[in-house]
């Protein structure tokens, strides 16, 4: 006896109950890698300049100047990118897609007639997509770690405006990748707002206590105005030939010890 069509079990990849279950987690994770990969390849997105910063910084708030300066810097970056002789979109402004500094950067890029990326994530508060992200370049993530992978995967440079836990998490993630040599190319990191970052993170104390090396203090630079930040980005991004899209920041593989050497370890 044949089952009625309505009684048949749906195909696994079309079954929302399965896809949302714990068993479907690996599929959800790989989907958050493959969908952006397909879109970035199709849209010829090769490299990004990533802006991090608080979603709570409003244009009319007490730290509103950071909103205005993030907006201006993103506009300048996009104008510069648009002026480059290239068949692809070279340096596309990328943010977390939400409000505050993220909105400001996407807004500035849009005002310069550029396309701009938003890697949004669903949160209970303050993380709603802003209206300035290019529609086809707006993504919604479930997993923080997959979202952070896409921040770093295409990044040629990073500009970090004042922010809280989320911004600190994103900053230290990229700093760790740079410190440990996990990225095959350097990623210039600009900390925007010297007074803020010098108070929030005591970098010299980390070095003084031996938690980082003196050389690690060279992984980032402080900056306080859009024009200086643009110049640092232009000089900090090494020229490279045109690449296939997307231009991933490939991870370095550390040299492996031989089996004999491992056997000799105590």
N, C-alpha and C positions, 0 to 999 in steps of 0.2 A: 504494500500500500504506500503510495507516494504522499509525503507530507505536503500540506498546503504551503504555498510560498510564504505566508505570514508566520508559519510555525517553524521555518528553517532558522537555524542558527546563523547569524551574520558572519561574513568573512572576518577573520581576526583583525586585519588591518582596517576594517570598517566598523569595528565593534567599540563604541565609546566606553562601555563598561570595562572592557579589557584594557584599553589604552590608558584609562585613568587609574588602573589598579596598580598595586606594588609590582606585580609581574610585568607590567608594561613599561616600567621605568626605563630600562635600557633603550626602548624604542623612542621614548620621549627625549632622552638625552641625545641620541644620534640625530633625531629630527632637528634639534636646536643647533646642530652643527651643519647638517646638509642643506636646510632651507636657506640660511644666510649665504652659504657657499654658492648655491645656485644663483641667488639674486645678485650677489656681488660680481660673479662671473658674467652674468647677462648684462648688468648695468655698467660693466667696465670700471669698477671701483678698484683701483690699484693700491693706493696708499691713503692713510688717514692721519690727521692731526687731532688727537683726542683731547677734549676739554673735560676736566673733572671739577666739581665744586658743589656746594650745598644747594639743595632744592629749596631751602628756607630763605635764601637771600633775595628779597624783593627789590624791584627797581626803586620803590619809594621808601624803603626801610633804612635803618641806621647805617647799614653797610651797602647802601644802594650804589655807591661808586663802583663796586666790584661788578655789579650787573652791567653797568654802562660800559666798563672797560672790557669785560668779556665779550660783549656785543661788538665793540669797536675792533678788538683784536681778531675776532672771527671774520668780520667784514674785510679787514686788511689781508688776512691769510687767504681768503677766498679770491679777492681781487688779484693777489699775487699768483695763486694757482691758475686762475683763468688766463693770466698773461703768458704762461709758459707754453713754449712750442711743443705740444705733445698731442698725440692722438687719443689719449685717455685722460680721465679725470685724475690728476696726480695727487693733490693733497686736499682731501675732502674732510671738512669739519665733522667730527663724530662726537656725540655726547650720549649720556644715559637716557635722553629722550624726555626727561621730566621738566619740572619747573626750575625757578631760580637761575643759577649759573648755566644749567643745561639749556633752558629756554633762551637765555641771552645769547649763547653761542650759536644755537640753531637760527635764531632771529638775525644775527649779524651776517651769517652766511647767506641766508635767504635774501637779505637786503642787497647783497653784492651779486645777485642773480646766480647764485651757486646752488648746487644740490647739497644736501646735508643729511647726515645719518642720525637716527635715534635708536639706541638699544635699550628699550624700556623693559621694566620688570614689574610684575604685579605685586603691590605692597598694600597693607591696610591703610596707610596714610601717605599723603604728599607725593605719590608717584603716579601721575596721570600724564599721558603723552601731551606734549605741547603742540600748538598748531603750526609751528614753523618747520617741523621735520618734513623732508620730501616724502610724499605718501608711500611710494614704492620702496623707500629705504627706512621705513619704520618697522621695527621688529618687537615682538613681545616674548619675553623669556620667563620661564618658570624657575630655572636654576641659575643661581648667582655665578657658579663656576663656569658655566657655558657662556654666560654674558661676558665675564672677564676674559675668557679665551678670545672672544671676538674683539674686545678692546685692544688686546695686545697683538693679535694675529696680523693686523694690517697697519699697526701704528708705526709711523716714522718719527713722531715726536709727541710729547705729552705736556699739557699746560694744566697745572693744578691750582685752582683758586681756593680760597678759604672754604672749609667744609668740616663735617663732623665724622662720625664713625664710618659711614659709607665711603667718604672721600679718603679717609686714612687707610681703609682697607684696600682701595684701588691703588692708591699711591704706593703703599708698601709692597703690594704684589708686584708692580712693575720694577720697583727698586730692587726687590729680591731677585727677579729674573735677570736684571742687569748686573747685580753684584756677583751672582753665581755663574755668569756667562751662559745662561740658558738661551739667550737670543743671539743669533749669528751676526746681527748688525746692531750698532749702538742705537739707543733710543734717547735722544736729548730730553731731559726732564726739567721743566721750568716751574719753580714754585712762585706763584704770583702773590705778592703781598709779603714783603720781607718781615715787617713787624709782626704780622699774624703768625707766620710759620716759625719765626725765631722764638716766639713765646710758646707755641703749641708743642713743638718738638725740639728738644735740646740736643741737636746733632753733635755739637762738640763734646757734650757729656758722654754720649754713646762711644765716641772715639777715645775719650779720656779713660773710661772704664774698660776699654779693650773689647767692647761689644761689636765694634766695626773697626776697620782699618783706616788709617789716614787717607788712603786712596779712595775709599768709599765716599768721602766728602766731595769728591769730584764728579759723582754720578748725577748731580743736580746743580742748578744755578737759581739764584733769586732774581726776581725782576719786579718792577713796580709801575711800568707804563706800557701801553700797547705798542708804541713805536719801537722801544727797546726790545720787547718780546719778539716782535716780527723779525728784527735784525738777528737776534739770537737763533731763531728758527731757521732763517735763510742760511746762516753760516754753519749751523749745527747739523743740518741734514746733508750728508755727503752725497755728491752727485753719483748717480748710478744709471746704467743703460736701461732702456725700456725693457720691461719684463712682461711675462704672461700674466694674466689677471686671474685671481688676485695675487698681489706680491706678498706672500706670507713671510713673516719673520720666523724663519725656520729655527727650530731648537737645535742647539749643539748637543752632540752625544759625547759624554766624557770618555776618555780612553779606558778600556777595560783591562783589569789585571788578569794575568794568565792564571790558569788553573793551578799551576805549580806555585805561583806567588801567593795565591789565596791559601793554599795548603800550608804554607810556611807561617801564616799569621797565627799568633797565639790564641 
